[in-house]
Amino acid sequence: MTQGRRSPRNWRTVGVRRGVQIAFLLLFFVLLILAGGVLREGHSSWLKLFFLFDPLLLLSTLLAAGAVPKLLLLSLATVALTVLLGRVFCGWACPLGTIHDLTGRLVDRWQRRVRHDHWSPWQKSKYYLLVGFLVMAALGGHWIAIWDPLVLLYRTGTVALWPAVQLSIEQTAAAVREAAAVEHPLHPKWAEQDEAGQAQQQSSATLKNRLARPVAAVTNDVHDFLKDHVFVVQRQSFLGAGLIAAVFAVLLALNAVRRRFWCRYLCPLGALLGLLAWRPLLRRATQEQSCNQCDLCGQACHGAASAAAGSGWKPSECLGCLNCTALCNRRAMRFTFLWPWQRQPQVETVDLRRRALLGSAVGGIAALAVMRVDPQARQAVFNPQLIRPPGALPEPEFLQRCTACGLCMKVCPTGGLQPAISEAGLEGIWTPRLVPQIGYCQYSCNLCGQVCPTGA
């Protein structure tokens, strides 16, 4: 991808944006990791911080359950920010968007991109998907929340990523501890060996021991701290983790097709914020007499917000990355504040076809009908393997509220809460269920109810 020299007055802003992205990403994973440890008790509001500012969860819960959890009203701040500044949440704060951004940068290092990566009509697909999901929500199906970017990332981190990290740390600590302990002649490793074999093996083990002992002195303390304050559940694992990890891997792999493919074509939260950002107060203005149609702005745009070089700008697709203004050598672009009633010929709104919207609505109805044909979904049969968390609402109301975010599974002190695979039907996939063979339910514990962002 051809890169120009950044405008000196704007490169600092791009650096600030990247710093903010990394800060929000780190905060997200710190809260996820500490949800099972030191922040588990008495800090439930902090643990669900990102979900509280998610307007898609507010809207979908309102439509599906007819309820408005009070803390979710904080998401109106995100709505106000979007109306003022556009989709800056997507470009600056969304942790999944940052991961896609970093993945796209890695792909750029070994794959040659399309030179003119402009807006495509296929980017309307996320709006049609949003309509279909909202129709499902209006009929009581909360499936849209499963594909919310914050929910998707938290579920993947809880069920697949963090257990893999925990297992790696525990196995490494065990290996170092073993290497530091094998010098002793009474160690089981020397049993049933002749004297020559013992001497040779012990000589080799002594060298390993000398190298491993100082490392073990550090790793043992670190591992003990993590075990007591972070891990809580040793060797924690979840059923169906492979499927959840595979879905996440596929979404990341799509960055090889188009950078931030998820954000451009699929993300339901991005679609909702895009509709809210159809005419934000902060807009991009291009000085046509200074623009030479070099298209550096289009090549660097994360959201593909322009249809062609120097053409109209689509605020609903703009992620506020500011790469366009930073790369413009002629300073032909800038962002300025305008009142909502002030129109610009360069600003293009979302153009959605009525037939496509109707088709999306029909598709949402059909999809929900297919999910509920299952006798399990209609509660026509009893499934003894489907045990919901204590204090859960009746099954229909539970499914209308539950987002399958995995936060309750993360805070469960015994690891007994596991994601459902087929036990609750397709509509209830990845929602929590108790598996007593893995972990029991403590009588005095109600952490799962405290941290649930929607009160399911």
C-alpha positions in Angstrom: 0.0 0.0 0.0 1.4 3.3 -1.0 1.9 5.6 1.9 2.5 9.4 1.9 4.3 11.5 4.4 2.0 12.4 7.2 1.0 16.0 7.7 3.0 17.3 10.7 -0.1 18.9 12.2 -2.1 15.6 12.3 0.3 12.7 12.9 0.2 13.3 16.7 -3.6 12.9 16.6 -3.2 9.5 14.9 -0.7 8.5 17.6 -3.1 9.6 20.3 -5.9 7.5 18.6 -3.6 4.4 18.6 -2.7 5.0 22.2 -6.3 5.2 23.2 -7.1 2.0 21.2 -4.4 0.1 23.0 -5.5 1.5 26.4 -9.1 0.4 25.9 -7.9 -3.1 24.7 -5.7 -3.5 27.7 -8.5 -2.4 30.0 -10.9 -4.9 28.5 -8.6 -7.8 29.0 -7.5 -6.7 32.5 -11.1 -6.6 33.6 -11.6 -10.0 31.9 -8.6 -11.6 33.7 -9.4 -10.1 37.1 -13.1 -11.2 36.9 -12.1 -14.5 38.3 -9.9 -13.1 41.0 -9.3 -10.0 42.9 -12.1 -8.0 41.3 -14.6 -10.8 41.5 -16.4 -9.8 44.7 -17.8 -6.4 45.4 -16.8 -4.9 42.0 -19.5 -6.3 39.7 -20.1 -2.9 38.0 -16.5 -2.6 37.0 -16.5 -6.1 35.6 -19.3 -5.3 33.2 -18.0 -1.8 32.4 -17.8 -2.2 28.6 -21.3 -3.8 28.4 -22.8 -0.9 30.2 -21.8 1.5 27.4 -23.1 -0.8 24.6 -26.3 0.7 23.1 -27.0 -2.5 21.1 -27.5 -4.4 24.3 -29.9 -1.7 25.6 -31.9 -1.7 22.4 -32.0 -5.5 22.0 -33.0 -6.1 25.6 -35.7 -3.5 25.4 -37.2 -5.1 22.3 -36.8 -8.8 23.3 -37.7 -8.6 27.0 -39.5 -5.3 27.3 -37.1 -4.3 30.1 -34.5 -1.6 30.5 -31.7 -2.5 33.0 -30.9 0.8 34.7 -27.1 0.5 34.4 -27.4 0.0 30.6 -28.8 3.5 30.4 -25.1 4.5 30.5 -25.0 3.4 26.9 -26.9 6.6 26.0 -23.6 8.3 26.4 -22.2 6.3 23.5 -25.3 7.3 21.5 -24.7 11.0 22.3 -21.0 10.7 21.4 -21.9 9.1 18.1 -24.4 11.8 17.2 -21.7 14.4 17.9 -18.5 12.8 16.5 -19.6 9.8 14.4 -18.4 6.2 14.9 -15.5 7.1 17.1 -16.4 4.3 19.4 -15.6 1.9 16.6 -12.4 3.5 15.7 -11.1 4.5 19.1 -12.7 2.4 21.9 -14.0 -0.9 20.6 -11.5 -3.7 21.7 -12.6 -6.1 18.9 -12.1 -3.3 16.4 -8.6 -2.8 17.7 -7.8 -6.5 17.3 -9.1 -6.4 13.7 -7.0 -3.3 13.1 -3.8 -5.0 14.4 -4.6 -8.1 12.5 -5.0 -6.1 9.3 -1.7 -4.4 9.9 0.0 -7.8 10.2 -1.7 -9.0 7.0 -0.5 -5.9 5.2 3.1 -7.0 5.9 2.9 -10.1 3.8 -0.1 -9.6 1.5 -0.5 -7.0 -1.1 -3.7 -5.1 -0.7 -6.1 -3.9 -3.4 -4.7 -0.4 -4.2 -8.1 1.3 -4.3 -10.0 -0.1 -1.4 -13.0 2.1 -1.6 -16.6 1.8 -0.4 -18.5 -1.3 -1.6 -22.3 -1.7 -1.8 -21.7 -4.9 0.1 -21.0 -2.8 3.2 -24.8 -2.3 3.4 -25.0 -5.9 4.5 -24.4 -5.0 8.1 -27.5 -2.8 8.1 -29.7 -5.5 6.6 -28.4 -8.0 9.2 -29.1 -5.5 11.9 -32.7 -5.1 10.7 -33.2 -8.9 10.6 -31.8 -9.3 14.1 -33.9 -6.4 15.5 -37.0 -8.0 14.1 -36.0 -11.2 15.8 -35.6 -9.2 19.0 -39.0 -7.7 18.7 -40.4 -11.2 18.6 -38.5 -12.2 21.7 -35.4 -13.6 20.2 -32.2 -12.1 21.7 -29.8 -13.7 19.2 -28.5 -10.4 18.1 -26.6 -10.0 21.4 -24.6 -13.2 20.6 -22.9 -11.3 17.7 -22.4 -8.0 19.6 -18.7 -7.3 19.2 -18.1 -6.8 23.0 -20.0 -10.0 23.8 -18.3 -12.0 21.1 -14.8 -10.9 22.3 -15.6 -11.4 26.0 -17.0 -14.9 25.4 -14.0 -15.9 23.3 -11.6 -14.5 25.9 -13.4 -16.3 28.7 -14.0 -19.7 27.1 -11.0 -20.1 24.7 -8.2 -17.5 25.0 -7.7 -17.1 28.7 -8.0 -20.9 29.6 -5.3 -21.5 26.9 -3.0 -18.9 28.5 -3.7 -20.3 32.0 -2.9 -23.8 30.9 0.3 -22.7 29.3 1.4 -20.9 32.5 0.5 -23.8 34.7 2.3 -26.4 32.5 5.4 -24.1 32.3 5.5 -23.7 36.0 5.1 -27.4 36.5 7.9 -28.2 34.1 10.3 -25.7 35.7 9.4 -27.1 39.2 10.0 -30.6 38.0 13.4 -29.7 36.5 14.4 -28.0 39.7 13.5 -31.1 41.8 15.0 -34.0 39.8 18.5 -33.8 41.3 17.6 -35.7 44.5 18.5 -39.4 44.3 15.2 -40.5 45.8 13.3 -38.8 43.1 11.0 -41.4 41.3 12.9 -40.7 38.1 15.9 -42.7 39.4 13.8 -45.7 40.4 14.5 -49.0 38.7 17.7 -47.9 37.1 21.2 -49.5 37.5 24.1 -47.5 39.0 25.6 -46.5 35.6 22.3 -45.3 34.3 21.6 -43.4 37.4 25.0 -41.7 37.3 24.5 -40.6 33.7 21.0 -39.5 34.2 21.8 -37.7 37.4 24.7 -35.8 35.8 22.5 -34.5 33.0 19.7 -33.7 35.5 22.1 -31.8 37.8 22.9 -29.4 35.0 19.2 -28.9 34.3 18.6 -28.5 38.0 21.3 -25.7 38.3 19.7 -23.9 35.4 16.1 -24.4 36.5 16.5 -23.7 40.2 16.9 -19.9 40.0 14.1 -19.7 37.4 11.9 -21.8 39.6 12.4 -19.5 42.6 10.7 -16.8 40.6 8.1 -18.8 38.7 6.9 -20.5 41.8 6.1 -17.2 43.5 4.5 -15.9 40.4 2.4 -19.0 39.9 1.3 -19.1 43.5 0.2 -15.5 43.3 -1.7 -16.1 40.1 -3.3 -19.3 41.5 -4.5 -17.5 44.6 -5.6 -14.2 43.1 -6.2 -14.6 39.4 -6.8 -18.2 38.3 -9.0 -19.4 41.2 -10.1 -22.5 39.2 -7.1 -24.6 38.4 -6.9 -25.9 34.8 -10.1 -24.2 34.0 -11.7 -25.4 30.7 -15.0 -25.0 28.9 -17.1 -27.3 26.8 -17.4 -26.2 23.2 -14.3 -23.9 23.4 -13.1 -25.2 20.0 -16.2 -24.0 18.2 -16.0 -20.5 19.8 -12.3 -20.2 19.0 -12.9 -21.3 15.4 -15.6 -18.6 14.9 -13.2 -16.0 16.3 -10.4 -17.3 14.1 -12.6 -17.1 10.9 -13.5 -13.5 11.7 -9.9 -12.6 12.1 -9.0 -14.4 8.9 -11.5 -12.3 7.0 -9.0 -9.4 7.4 -7.1 -11.1 4.6 -10.0 -10.3 2.3 -10.6 -6.7 3.4 -9.1 -4.9 6.3 -11.5 -4.7 9.2 -13.9 -6.9 7.3 -16.0 -7.5 10.4 -16.4 -3.8 11.0 -17.3 -3.0 7.4 -19.6 -5.8 6.5 -21.0 -7.7 9.6 -20.9 -5.9 12.9 -24.4 -5.2 14.2 -23.2 -2.6 16.8 -21.3 -0.8 14.0 -24.4 -0.8 11.9 -26.5 0.7 14.7 -23.8 3.4 15.3 -23.6 4.0 11.6 -27.3 4.8 11.5 -26.9 7.2 14.4 -23.9 8.8 12.6 -25.7 9.5 9.3 -25.1 13.3 9.8 -22.8 13.9 12.8 -21.8 17.3 14.0 -18.1 16.5 13.2 -17.7 16.1 9.5 -14.9 15.8 7.0 -14.6 18.7 4.5 -12.5 18.5 1.3 -11.1 21.6 -0.4 -11.6 20.6 -4.0 -9.2 23.2 -5.4 -6.4 21.7 -3.3 -7.2 18.0 -3.9 -5.2 16.3 -6.7 -7.1 13.0 -6.6 -4.0 11.1 -5.3 -6.3 8.8 -3.3 -3.9 8.4 -0.3 -6.9 9.1 1.9 -8.9 6.2 0.4 -6.0 3.7 0.7 -5.6 4.4 4.4 -9.2 4.6 5.4 -10.1 1.9 7.9 -13.8 2.0 7.1 -13.7 2.6 3.3 -15.9 5.7 3.7 -15.3 7.0 0.2 -16.6 5.5 -3.1 -13.8 6.8 -5.2 -10.8 9.2 -5.0 -11.9 12.6 -3.9 -15.6 11.7 -4.1 -18.3 11.9 -1.4 -17.7 10.9 2.2 -20.0 8.5 4.0 -20.1 9.4 7.7 -21.9 6.1 8.5 -18.8 4.2 7.4 -16.1 6.5 8.8 -14.5 5.1 12.0 -12.7 8.4 12.8 -9.3 7.0 12.4 -8.0 10.3 11.0 -5.6 8.6 8.6 -7.0 10.6 5.7 -6.1 14.0 7.1 -2.8 12.8 8.4 -1.7 11.4 5.0 -2.9 14.3 2.9 0.2 16.1 1.8 -1.8 19.0 0.4 -3.8 19.6 3.5 -7.0 19.4 1.4 -8.9 17.6 4.2 -10.0 18.6 7.6 -12.7 17.8 10.1 -15.0 20.6 11.2 -18.2 21.0 13.2 -21.4 21.8 11.5 -25.0 21.9 12.7 -27.3 19.0 11.7 -29.4 21.1 9.4 -26.3 22.3 7.5 -25.8 20.1 4.5 -22.7 19.4 2.5 -22.7 18.1 -1.1 -19.8 15.8 -0.2 -21.6 14.0 2.6 -23.5 10.9 1.6 -26.1 9.2 3.7 -27.0 5.5 4.0 -29.1 4.4 1.0 -31.0 1.3 1.9 -33.4 -0.4 -0.4 -37.0 -1.0 0.8 -37.1 -4.4 -0.8 -33.9 -5.4 0.9 -35.1 -4.1 4.2 -38.4 -6.1 3.8 -36.3 -9.2 2.9 -34.2 -8.7 6.0 -37.3 -8.5 8.2 -38.8 -11.7 6.6 -35.4 -13.4 7.0 -35.4 -12.5 10.7 -38.8 -13.9 11.2 -37.9 -17.1 9.3 -34.7 -17.6 11.2 -36.4 -17.3 14.6 -39.2 -19.7 13.4 -36.5 -22.3 12.4 -34.9 -21.9 15.9 -38.2 -22.5 17.7 -39.3 -25.5 15.7 -37.0 -27.5 17.9 -39.0 -29.2 20.7 -36.3 -28.1 23.1 -36.9 -24.5 22.2 -40.6 -24.9 22.7 -40.0 -26.6 26.1 -42.0 -29.6 24.8 -39.4 -31.9 26.3 -37.4 -31.8 29.5 -33.6 -31.8 29.2 -32.0 -32.9 32.5 -28.6 -31.5 31.2 -30.0 -28.0 31.0 -29.5 -26.6 34.5 -29.5 -22.8 34.5 -27.5 -20.7 37.0 -29.2 -20.1 40.4 -31.6 -17.2 40.4 -32.1 -17.3 36.6 -35.4 -16.2 35.2 -37.8 -18.7 33.7 -36.4 -20.1 30.5 -38.4 -18.0 28.0 -37.5 -14.8 29.9 -34.0 -16.0 30.4 -33.4 -16.4 26.7 -34.9 -12.9 26.0 -32.3 -11.3 28.3 -29.2 -13.5 28.2 -26.5 -12.3 25.9 -24.2 -15.3 26.2 -21.3 -13.0 27.1 -19.7 -15.5 29.4 -19.2 -13.1 32.3 -21.1 -15.4 34.7 -18.9 -18.3 33.6 -15.8 -16.3 34.2 -16.7 -15.4 37.8 -18.0 -18.9 38.8 -15.6 -20.0 41.6 -15.9 -23.7 40.8 -16.0 -23.5 37.0 -19.3 -25.3 36.9 -21.0 -22.8 34.6 -20.4 -23.9 31.0 -21.7 -22.7 27.6 -24.6 -24.6 26.2 -24.0 -26.2 22.8 -27.2 -28.0 21.9 -28.9 -28.5 25.2 -31.0 -25.3 24.9 -31.5 -25.5 21.1 -30.0 -23.1 18.6 -31.6 -20.1 20.2 -29.8 -20.8 23.4 -26.4 -21.6 22.1 -23.5 -20.5 24.3 -25.9 -19.4 27.1 -24.7 -20.6 30.6 -25.7 -23.9 32.1 -24.5 -25.7 35.2 -22.5 -28.9 34.8 -22.2 -30.5 38.3 -19.6 -33.0 37.0 -17.2 -30.1 36.4 -18.0 -27.9 39.3 -20.7 -27.6 42.0 -22.7 -24.6 42.9 -21.7 -23.0 46.2 -24.7 -22.4 48.4 -23.6 -18.9 49.5 -22.5 -17.7 46.1 -24.6 -15.5 43.8 -21.8 -13.9 41.7 -23.3 -14.9 38.4 -26.4 -12.9 39.2 -24.4 -9.9 40.4 -22.4 -9.5 37.2 -25.1 -10.2 34.6 -25.4 -7.0 32.5 -29.0 -7.6 31.6 -30.4 -9.2 34.8 -31.1 -12.6 33.2 
